[in-house]
């Protein structure tokens, strides 16, 4: 049975109760908060393994909580949103959220997302600790142990998923990786999203490491397949 701790930040009483019940039933230790300020405090004090974060919250909205937390921690964050517009999902991801679920959602889907996020987090942590590898490609350096990256000697500000994606690409320099392979390695085999998630993260990564993101020289698109990193 899982032993990870999940923080649920949700002000809708019935949904909060349902999430707490189902997560507890799955074996997770469940922490709860009913507004943004409580959620931020709980995340800082309790340091959960994953956060389920509603967007529409009293005091501090989910976007602001996510923005603050992402500056302080790499804890996986799954946004819960009642809005279906693409812009809301993009804003959440831009702020550093790892995934999102649009209300109304099935509890089965939500639990699948939680399992995928926690599995990816465990694998990344174990891999970085065990491998102790450091990669260099030209003026780009990435250290999996210290979880740091540098470009031309200057630190790169990467979100957790961007760092994992860059590490995966650099470790497989010259080898084409399909979108499905990237999803499975970084999001987990039971991830229920689509491959566009990979494309979005590739675009953000290119903006940070390519001299001309519109004409990339490092992360090459293999049409109909996926991506290849060129050293």
N, C-alpha and C positions, 0 to 999 in steps of 0.2 A: 504494500500500500504506500502511496506517496506520503511524504512527510514535509513537503515544502509548505511555506506560508504564503498565503495570497491575501493581499489587501484589496478590499472592495470599497470604492468611494462612489456612493450612489445615494441620492436624496429621495428617490421614489421608494417608499416603505415596502410595498408589496414585492417589487423587483429585488430589493436588497435582501428581503427575507428568503425569496426563492433562490437567489444566488448563494446565500449563506448555507441554506439547506443542501443544495446539490453539490456544492464544493466540499462541504463537510462529509457528505455521503461518499464522495470520491476519496476521502482520506486526507484532504488538505487541512491545514490549520488556517482558519479564516479570521481575518481582522477586518473591522468595518469602520467607516467614517461617513457622515451624512452631509458634509460640506467641504469645500475646497481647502479651507484652513485646517480643519481636522485631518483631512487626508494628507496634506503636506507634513503636518506634525507627526502623524502616525508613520509615514514613510521614513522620515528622518530618524525617529526614535526606534522603530521596530525593525527597520531594514528587511522588509519582506522579500521573497524570491520573485514575486510578480505582482503587478498592480493592475486591477481592472478599474478604469477611470472614466466616469461619466463626463460628458462635455458640459451639459447644462447643470451647473451646481451653484448653490448659494455662496456668497462671500468671495470666493475665487472660482472662476470657471475652470473646466478641465484643461483648456489650452494653456492657461497661465500656470496651473499646477505642473503640467507636463514640461513647460519651458523651464521652470525653476528647477525641477528635479533632474532634468537632463544635464544641467550644468554641474550637478552634484553627484550623480550616481549613474551606473549602467543597468540598474534594475529594469527588466523588461516591462513595458507599459502597453496594455491593450486598451484602446479608447472605445467607449460605449457611446454611440450617438444615435439620436432619434432622427437625424437628418440624413437624407440619401444623396445629397448633392456631392458631386466630385470634389468641389472646392473644400468642403469640410474635411474630407478624408485627406486631401493633399496638405492642408494646413496642419493637421495632426501629425502626419508623417514628417513634414518639414521641421516641426518642433521637436522631433525625436521619438515619437511614438513608434513602437515596433509593429503594431497591427491595429486593426479596428474591426468592430462588429456593429452593424447597423440594426437598430431596433425597428420592429420587433424581431428577435432572433430566437431560434430554437435553443433550448438548453444543451442539447446534444452538440450543436455547432459550437457553442461557447466553450464547452468543456474540451472539445477537440482543439480549439485555438489555445486554450490554457496548457493542455498537454504538449502541444507542438512548441510553444514558447519555452516552457520549462525544460523540455528535452533538448532543444537547441542551446539553451543557456548552460545546461550541465555539460553537454558535449564540448562547447567552446571553452568552458572553464577547464575541463579535464585535458583537452587537447593542448591548450596554451601552457598548462602547467607541466605536462608530460614531455612535450616536444622540445620546448625551450629553443625554438628556432628563430633565427634572425635572417631576413631576406634583404637583398639589395638589388635594384634594377636601375642602373644609371645613377641619377641623383636622387632616386627614391629609396628610402630605407623603411623597413617595417619590422618591429620587434614584437613577437607574439607574447613574450613573457611580461615585459613592462607595459604592453598594450599601447605602444607609441608608434608614431609614423612621422617621418621627416621628408621634406621635399626641398632639395637644394640647401640642406642644412637647417631649414626652418621647420618648426613643428607644424604638423597638419592637424587641424581641428576636425576630427571625424566623429560622427555619431557611432554608437556601438555596432549597428548593423553595417554601416559603411566600412568600418574597420574590419569586421569579419569578412565582408565581401572582398575587400582589397587583399586581405591575407590569403583568401582562397585563390584568387586570380593569380597573385604573384607566386604562390607556391606551385601553381600549375602553368608557369610561363611557357608560352609556345603551344599549349594544348587547348583545343576548343572545348569549352564546357557548355552543355545545353542548359537552357533555362530550367528544365526539370531537375537536372543534376544540381544546379545552384540552389533551387528551392529545397530539395531534399537535404542537402548538406547544411544549409543555414536556417531553414524554417522548420525542418522536420518532415518525415514522410507522411504524416497525417495532417499537414497544413491544408486548409480548405479554401485558400484564396486562389488567384490565378497568376499566370506568369508575367502579367504586366507589372506586378510588384517588383520583379527583378529589373525590368526595363527602367522603372522610375529610379531605383537605387543606383543603377549604372549611370543614369543621366546626372544624378547629384554627384557621384564620385568623379565623373569626367570633369565637372565644373571645378573640382578642387585639385586635380592632378594633371590635367591636360593644358598645354599652352593655348590651344584652340579647341574648346569642347565641341565645336561644330565640325571639326575635321580631326578626330582623335588619332593619335599615333601610338598610344599605350594600350588602351582598351579597344580592341577591334571587334566590330560587329560581323559575325559570320551569318549571313542572311539565311533564314530558314533553320538555323541551328541554335546559335547562342552567341557567346563571346570568347575572345582569346586575348590574353595579355602578352604584349610584346616587350621584352626587356630593353 
